[in-house]
Amino acid sequence: MRFYSAIRTNTQTQKKVTITTLQNLYKNNEPITVLTAHDYPSGLFVEKTGLEICLVGDSLGMVALGRKSVNQTTIEEMLHHCRAVSRGAKTPFLVGDMPFGSYETSSKDALRNAIRYIKEGNMEAIKLEGGSEMARTIHQITSIGIPVLGHIGLTPQRQSSLGGFRVQGKTAKQAIKLLDDAKALQRSGCFAIVLEAIPGPVAAYITEQLQIPTIGIGAGSGTSGQVLVQQDMLGIYDKFVPKFCKQYAKLDQLIIKAIGAYRDEVKSRAFPAEEHSYAINDDELKTFLDTVKKEKE
């Protein structure tokens, strides 16, 4: 059944995005586009629209699995979803989010789990949260050739210690700490850094002080690129929409309307119509009916 309704891939040839591609975009001051994906279809959407980075975010625990927190997402779940996304997103640079508990316990654990993302998850890089306290761990991961995307500012895995989902860097002291963290992550070998929920001027200044790209989410337009959660920007996840997210569509209402129409047509027997059914030769049908009729006798 799935075979007949499968999404067809775009046949247009696209060049594979690599670290070099991202570095060239950064050097040319061209914004880097990033979007999350959590399964094959959402990965294919990123593929077909030509975005540079596809991030398999631990946000899938909330927007795809219906949980209250990203911290309930496990590494096994992440690897499962990473593999699915990689089947759809062939061209974008693939980054897998390391979930809470998979890298904080020790550098050894972080290294082992990062390797799993490459070998088992089909990812090309990993993302982890934290500032200067994570620099040593990041250095060990990058030293064996695994690219790391850093993440500072509002770090969802640590939102309880931050007082909830709150803007970071609103005081001079906080802003200085963010700048120091960003520089530490750059020294540790990160190829880029996510800046989340940071005042625009602060994020822009941090970006100016670095020699690697910054990817903003709720951090103004002065960063090197932008990232959003796919379900948020498409209007599919209805529990919570961040202030910084622009909804480019309201797909939840469209989907509900479509499914409701399907329900109504099934109830009224309007679906399936003749064009949705397969035919049989009249002679073959007659032979079939005559045969089963004789068997009953």
N, C-alpha and C positions, 0 to 999 in steps of 0.2 A: 504493500500500500504506500509506504513512504517513497518508494522508487518513483512512482508516477507523479508525486507532488514535490519532489526535491527542488531546492533552489538551484538555479543554473549559475555557474560562475561566469564572470566577465571574461570574454576571450581576448580582450585588448591586452597587449603585452605591457607590463609595468616593470620597471627596474626595482630590484630588491633594495630596501632601505637598510643601510648599515650604519655603524658608528661614524664612518667617514662621511656618509650622506648627511648625518646630523651635524657634524662638525662644519661641513661646508655651508649648510643652511645658517648656522650660527655666525660664521665668518662673513656671510653675505647679508647679515641682518634680516633674514627672512624668517618670519614666525614659524615655529614648529608646532604641528597639530597633533594632539594626543586625545584618545578617547578610550574608555574602558570597554571591555567585552567579557562575556561570561560563558558563552556557548558557541557552537558552530555558526548559527545564523547571525548572531551579533558580531562575530568575528568577520563574517563575510560582508556585513555592512561596512565595516571599517576598510576592508580590502577594496570594495567597489567604489568607495568615495575618495580613495587616494590619500588617506591620512598617513603621517609618517610613523607614528608610534601607536601600537595597540597594547594597552595595559590591562592585564587580567588582575583586577583589583580585589582586595579582600572585602570590599564593599558588596561583593556578590552575596556574602552571608546575609545581608539585609535586603538588598534589592532583588535577589534571585531566590534566596532560600527562606526569606520571611522572618529572619531573626531580629532581635532588638539591638544587637551590637555586633560589630565586626570581630570582636574578640572571641566569639564562639566559633569562628571559622577555623577549620583544622588544615594542616598541611596536606593531608591526603585528599581532602575536598579540593583544595587549590590546585593540586597536580592534576586531578581529574578534569577540572574545568580548563586548565591550561592546555591540556592535550586537545580538548574539543575546540577551543579557540584557534589553536595552531592549524587545524584542518581547514578552517575558513579563511584565516588571515595569513596569506602566503607572502605578501609583499611588505607589509609594515614591519618595523623593528619590534620584536615581541619582548615584553617585560612582564615578569611575574611578581606579584606582591607577596612578600613573605609574611605570613600571619603571626599574630601575637603568640609568643612562646616558642617560636621556631628559630630565634636567633639571639635572644637576650640572655639565655642561660650561660652560654660560653661561646668563645670564638670557634671552638671545635665544633659545637653543634651548628653554629651559623654556617660554617664552611661545608659541613656535611650536607645540610639541607639546601644550601645554594647549589651545590653540585647536582642534587636531585632535580632541581628545576631545569637544569640544562639537559641531563640525561633522560629523565622520566617525563618532564613536563613539556619538552620541546621548546623551551624558552631560550632567548638569546641574552637576557640580562635579568637581574632581580632588582626589586625595590625594597628598601627597608626604612623604617622611621627612626628619628633620633638625631641629635646634634653631635657635639664634640665627644660625648661619652661613647659614641659608636664608631669613632674614627679608627681605632685599632682593629676592630672587627671588619670594617669595610676594607681597610688596607690589606688584611689577610685574604679576603675574598678576591679583590682586584688583582692581587699579586699572583694568583694562579690563572688569571685570564678571564675571569667572569666580570663583565661590566656591571656596575652598581648605580642605580638611580637613587639619590638621597631624598629625604623628605623632612622638612622642618616647618615650624610655625604651628598651626593646628595639626596635631598628629592624632588621628582618630583612635588609634590603639591605646593612647594615653589620655584620652579625653576626661576620664574620671579625675586624674591628678591635675588637670588643667581647669577644673570647675565646669566641665561640660564642653559643648561645641561653641567655644568663644574665640573671638578674634585675638590674635597674638601680636605682640610688638606695638601696642598702643602707647606704651611709655618709652622714654628714652632708654631706660635701663633694659627693658625687654628687647628693644630694637638693636641695641649694642650686642646683646647676647645672641640674637639671631644672626647678626653679621659675623660674629666670632664663630658660631656654629657652621655657617656656610663656608667660611674660609677653611675650617678644619676638615669639612667634608671634601672640599676641593683638593686639599693636600693629601687626603687619604686615597684619592684616585677616582672619585665619582665622575661619571661622564656628564651628569646633569643633576640638578636638584629641584625637587618640587617645593614650591613656596605656597603654603595653604593658609587662607584666612589671615592675611597680613595687609595692613594699610598700603595702598598703592605707592605712595612716595617712598616708604621704607623698602618695599619689594624692588622698586626701580633702582634705588641706591645700591642695594645688595647686588643686583644684577650688574650694575656698572662696575662694581669692585671685583667681580669674578672674571675668570678666563674660560668658564664653562657655561653652558646654557642653563637658564632657570625656566621651569615650567610652572606657570601660575594657575592657581585655582582659588578664586576669591582674593586675588593679589594685584588687581589692576591690570592695565595694559602695557606696563613698562617691563614686563618679563620677556624672556626669549621665546616663549610659546605658551600655549594654554591647554588645560586638560579638563574634561568634564566626565561625569558618570553617565553612561549612555541612557540608562533608564530615566535619569533625572531630566536630561535635555530633550528626551522624546515624550515626556509626560506619561510614563508608564507606571512609575513608582509613586503611590499616592499617600504614603505615610508621612513623608517630610520632604520639602523642597527647600534647599538652602537659598539664602538671600542672593548669593553670588551666581546662582544657576539661571541662565536664560533658557526657557522652555521653547524649543523651536517647533514643537508640535504637541498636540494633546491626544496622543495615540490611545490612551486608555479608553476614552469615550468612543473613538472610532472602532476599537476592538470590541467593546461591549455591545455597540450597535450591530456590528457584523455577526457576532455570536448570537445575539438576540434574534436577528433575521433568520439565521440558520435554524434555530429552535422553532420559530414560528412556521417556517416552510416544511420542516419535518413533520410537525404536528398536523399541518393542513395537507400533507402529502404532495406539496408543490415541488419538493425536492426529494429524490433526484428526478429531474426531467429527462426526456429522451436523449438530449445531447450529453448527459452525464452517465449514460448507460451503454453497455456493450450489446451488440445485436448477434443473432444467430440465424443462419440460413433457414428459410421456412421449411425446406425439405428435411433438414437435419432436426429441426424442432419437432416436426410431425413424426419422424422416425423415433425420436426420444420418447415422445408421449405415447405412441403406439406400443413401444417396447415395455415401458413401465406399466402400462395398462394391462398387457398380457401377463406380466409377472404377477400382478395382483390377482388375476383370475386363476 
